[in-house]
Amino acid sequence: MAKPSLPTALAGDERFAILCELLQEEFDNLDLTPMLVYLIDVVPSHVLPHLADQFHVMGLEGWRYARNDQERRALIKRASELHQFKGTPWAVEQVLETLNLHGKVSEWFEYGGRPYHFRIDITLSTRGLDGDTFEALVELINEYKNKRSRLQALTVTLMTEAPIFIASALLSGENTTIYPLQTPGIAQTASTFYAAGLVTTETTTIYPLEA
């Protein structure tokens, strides 16, 4: 920070010169970051509610449905744009997108519904939905739609995304046996004769006649 200059009437007073130096030292040590309140990504978390109130996104306009600081900061940064187009299907879809909700608005003439009605299909993949949260979601939609239109149906699809691990293993082997050299085959070209013979011998023994 540049050194401040004293008025001519005080420049010759040594006491004011010393005081000026002391103040300059204090100013140099000041952290001016908290004063940069419109740098939404870096302001302290406790400042966010005040900014949300200033940009008119408290309560039903998104703050109630935001889950964490990241979503709250995103909502504050888009507040001016959302209010500019408030009352259009685009604004409804964008405020849902800002809060990490993937929603599709369909107007009555697109699906043959009742005149001046619309429906919204929302897919939830990173958060659950209970009764209170559902009511807050309906109120959020009613806050950003135009006054004439009526919400006919809100369809919520819960999708679970989880990694699937697929693994396979192949164990193979080969046994090789080496035998002694063998003749692969014998070829016979001569005629083959088959013969059979039977030789029998009969022995008769005569013993002496005994009285």
C-alpha positions in Angstrom: 0.0 0.0 0.0 1.3 3.4 -0.9 2.5 5.6 1.9 -0.2 8.2 2.7 0.8 11.9 2.5 0.0 14.3 5.4 -1.5 17.7 4.8 1.0 20.5 4.6 -0.1 21.9 8.0 0.7 18.5 9.7 3.7 17.4 7.6 6.1 19.3 9.8 4.7 17.8 13.1 6.9 14.9 14.1 4.1 13.4 16.2 1.7 13.1 13.3 4.5 11.6 11.1 5.1 8.8 13.7 1.3 8.2 14.0 1.1 8.0 10.2 3.8 5.4 10.1 2.1 3.3 12.8 -1.2 3.4 11.0 0.5 2.5 7.7 2.0 -0.6 9.4 -1.4 -1.7 10.7 -3.0 -1.2 7.3 -0.4 -3.2 5.6 -1.1 -6.2 7.9 -4.9 -6.1 7.3 -6.4 -9.0 5.5 -8.7 -7.5 3.0 -10.0 -10.8 1.6 -13.2 -10.8 3.7 -14.1 -7.4 2.2 -14.3 -9.0 -1.3 -17.8 -10.2 -0.6 -18.8 -10.5 -4.2 -16.1 -13.1 -5.0 -18.7 -15.8 -4.2 -16.2 -18.7 -4.5 -13.9 -17.4 -1.8 -16.1 -15.6 0.8 -16.4 -17.4 4.2 -19.3 -19.7 4.6 -21.0 -17.6 7.3 -21.4 -14.7 4.8 -23.4 -16.8 2.3 -26.8 -16.4 4.0 -26.4 -12.6 3.9 -25.6 -12.7 0.2 -28.5 -15.1 -0.4 -30.8 -12.7 1.3 -29.4 -9.8 -0.7 -29.8 -11.7 -4.0 -33.3 -12.9 -3.0 -32.7 -16.7 -3.2 -33.5 -17.5 0.4 -36.2 -20.0 1.5 -38.3 -21.4 -1.3 -36.2 -19.8 -4.0 -33.5 -22.4 -3.6 -31.7 -21.9 -0.3 -34.0 -24.4 1.5 -33.2 -27.1 -1.0 -29.4 -26.5 -1.3 -27.4 -29.2 0.6 -23.9 -27.7 0.8 -21.8 -24.6 0.3 -21.0 -25.5 -3.2 -24.7 -25.5 -4.2 -25.4 -22.4 -2.2 -22.6 -20.5 -3.9 -23.8 -21.7 -7.3 -27.3 -20.5 -6.5 -26.1 -17.1 -5.4 -24.0 -16.6 -8.6 -26.9 -17.5 -10.8 -29.5 -15.5 -8.8 -29.6 -12.5 -11.2 -30.0 -14.7 -14.3 -32.7 -16.8 -12.6 -34.7 -13.8 -11.6 -34.4 -12.3 -15.0 -36.0 -15.3 -16.7 -38.3 -16.3 -13.8 -41.6 -17.6 -14.9 -40.2 -19.6 -17.9 -39.6 -23.3 -18.3 -35.9 -22.5 -18.8 -35.7 -20.8 -15.4 -37.3 -23.9 -13.7 -34.9 -26.3 -15.4 -31.9 -24.0 -14.6 -32.6 -23.7 -10.9 -32.9 -27.5 -10.7 -29.6 -27.8 -12.6 -28.0 -25.4 -10.2 -29.0 -27.6 -7.3 -27.6 -30.7 -9.1 -31.1 -31.9 -10.1 -31.6 -33.0 -13.7 -35.2 -32.0 -14.6 -37.1 -31.8 -17.9 -40.1 -29.5 -18.2 -42.9 -30.6 -20.6 -45.7 -28.2 -21.3 -49.3 -29.4 -21.8 -49.3 -29.0 -25.6 -46.2 -31.2 -25.9 -47.9 -34.2 -24.3 -51.6 -33.6 -24.8 -52.3 -32.6 -21.2 -54.7 -30.1 -19.7 -54.3 -26.5 -21.0 -51.8 -24.4 -19.1 -50.5 -27.4 -17.2 -47.0 -28.8 -17.2 -45.2 -31.8 -15.9 -41.5 -32.3 -14.8 -39.4 -35.5 -15.0 -36.5 -35.4 -12.5 -33.7 -37.9 -12.2 -32.0 -38.2 -8.9 -28.6 -40.0 -8.8 -26.6 -38.2 -6.1 -29.3 -37.6 -3.4 -32.3 -39.3 -1.8 -35.8 -37.9 -1.5 -38.0 -38.0 1.6 -41.5 -36.5 2.1 -40.2 -33.1 3.4 -37.7 -32.8 0.6 -40.4 -33.6 -2.0 -42.6 -30.9 -0.6 -39.7 -28.4 -0.7 -39.0 -29.4 -4.3 -42.7 -28.7 -5.3 -42.5 -25.4 -3.6 -39.3 -24.5 -5.4 -40.9 -25.3 -8.8 -44.0 -23.2 -7.9 -41.7 -20.3 -7.0 -40.0 -20.2 -10.4 -42.9 -21.1 -12.7 -45.3 -18.5 -14.1 -48.4 -17.7 -12.2 -50.7 -19.0 -14.9 -49.3 -22.5 -15.2 -50.1 -25.4 -12.9 -47.9 -28.4 -12.1 -49.8 -31.4 -13.2 -47.3 -34.1 -12.4 -43.8 -34.5 -10.9 -42.1 -37.7 -11.7 -39.0 -38.6 -9.8 -36.7 -41.3 -10.9 -34.2 -42.6 -8.4 -31.1 -43.9 -10.1 -28.2 -45.6 -8.3 -24.8 -45.4 -9.8 -22.2 -47.7 -8.5 -19.0 -49.1 -10.0 -19.2 -52.6 -11.2 -15.9 -54.5 -11.1 -15.6 -57.3 -13.6 -12.6 -59.5 -13.5 -11.5 -62.7 -15.2 -8.5 -64.9 -14.9 -7.2 -67.6 -17.2 -4.8 -70.2 -16.0 -3.4 -72.4 -18.7 -0.5 -74.7 -19.1 1.0 -77.2 -21.4 2.7 -80.5 -20.6 5.2 -81.8 -23.2 6.4 -85.4 -22.9 9.3 -86.5 -25.1 9.5 -90.3 -25.6 12.3 -92.3 -27.2 12.3 -92.4 -30.9 9.7 -94.9 -32.1 8.8 -96.2 -35.5 5.5 -94.6 -36.3 4.2 -97.7 -38.1 5.0 -101.0 -39.8 3.8 -101.7 -43.3 3.5 -105.4 -44.3 3.3 -106.3 -47.9 3.7 -110.1 -47.9 0.8 -112.5 -47.7 -0.2 -113.7 -44.3 -0.8 -117.4 -43.8 -2.7 -118.8 -40.9 -2.3 -122.5 -39.9 -3.5 -124.5 -37.1 -2.5 -128.0 -36.0 -3.5 -130.4 -33.3 -1.3 -133.2 -31.9 -2.7 -135.5 -29.3 -1.0 -138.4 -27.5 -2.8 -141.2 -25.7 -0.8 -143.6 -23.3 -2.3 -146.9 -22.1 -0.6 -148.6 -19.1 -1.3 -152.3 -18.4 -0.5 -153.4 -14.9 0.2 -157.1 -14.0 -2.9 -159.1 -13.1 -2.9 -159.7 -9.4 -4.5 -162.8 -7.8 
